[in-house]
């Protein structure tokens, strides 16, 4: 194996490990935060507010994290994000011990900022890969989310009673060790520094950048894919434990396999995009989401929740990876930081709003309303894909006519 190829594989694997360890914090929060909120919040309808703060932190961190890394490089940027994650873990532990809901929301907000930094691991993969292997590199890094899907809920369940009379406080205390491991791995990675072209190259006006049909469809696909996933996923632990009377261990099991569904397809999503293009993969993602909703309407057994959340995760993966791949094809080096940051701002902003609405809709109107509310959103993506295909076809026809007239 050539040395350059060996270094590429090693770097991708280490990035995947970092993504897995950082993502464990997010999967723990998905599993436990709404239940913690339900216990310590004065208004039970606000049970999912902490998870909304997590996604809000992810949203607000996107642009600053991307611009920071443009100056200090990826490695030191990820280290700063991990340090913020340690602070959030300590704060979450203390807020649960003292039953302070407002402080718990702010601590989860800090963990959301960590997640905002961690989301840039997928763009970092693009920088160490050739153009041909971009989609595969993104998929392979996100494949680390499978490990995150098992670590987070397992820590939530096993360390739940570590601190007496403060359920899940021990879980957040334990994940500090995972952050220390991230620091260790980051010291082992060689990542490219910002290039001269990236720092001083020509950049177009932001209107020109964000008016591109491809970037509009890419951002919208990732936004709605994440919003639908956040809506159904966030409401699931409440629907299972409070609505259907299932045990937390069942909810943790379902969330584990949901995260597997989110990231296991990454092993082949990149190859599918490379072979068939991003648009067919997005369409498959939409169909998988509709199957998820159909299974949720069919019943409320653990199997129904499990199968639906698996399909939900797969649908998210197809839409998110395809949308991310399309984004990387829309900017110049000097525009990279702002485009990546703005993309994540909108994507996780939509997810934050969706997760907050999930708790309100679930506690007010129930599980069926949660699923029904996702259908129009998926329809919007379908309409956007038709518009983009029409726009692309017109562009190709104009180009063909220009060639014919010049000849």
Secondary structure, DSSP 4 states (H G I P E B T S, - for coil): --HHHHHHHHHHHHHHHHHHHHHHHHHHHHHHHHHHHHHH-SSGGGTTHHHHHHHHHHHHHHHHHHHHHHHH-HHHHHHHHHHHHHHHHHHHHHHHHTT-HHHHHHHHHHHHHHHHHHTTHHHHHHHHS-GGGHHHHHHHHHTTHHHHHHHHHHHHHHSTTSSTT-TTHHHHHHTHHHHHHHHHHHTT---PPPPHHHHHS----HHHHHT-HHHHHHHHHHHHHHHHHHHHHHHHHHIIIIIS---HHHHHHHHHHHHHHHHHTHHHHHHHHHHH-HHHHHHHHHHHHHHHHHHHHH--SHHHHHHHHHHHHHHHHHHHHHHHHHHTTS--GGGHHHHHHHHHHHHHHHHHHHHHHHHHHHHHT-HHHHHHHHHHHHHHHHHHHHHHHHHHHHHHHHHHHHHHHH-
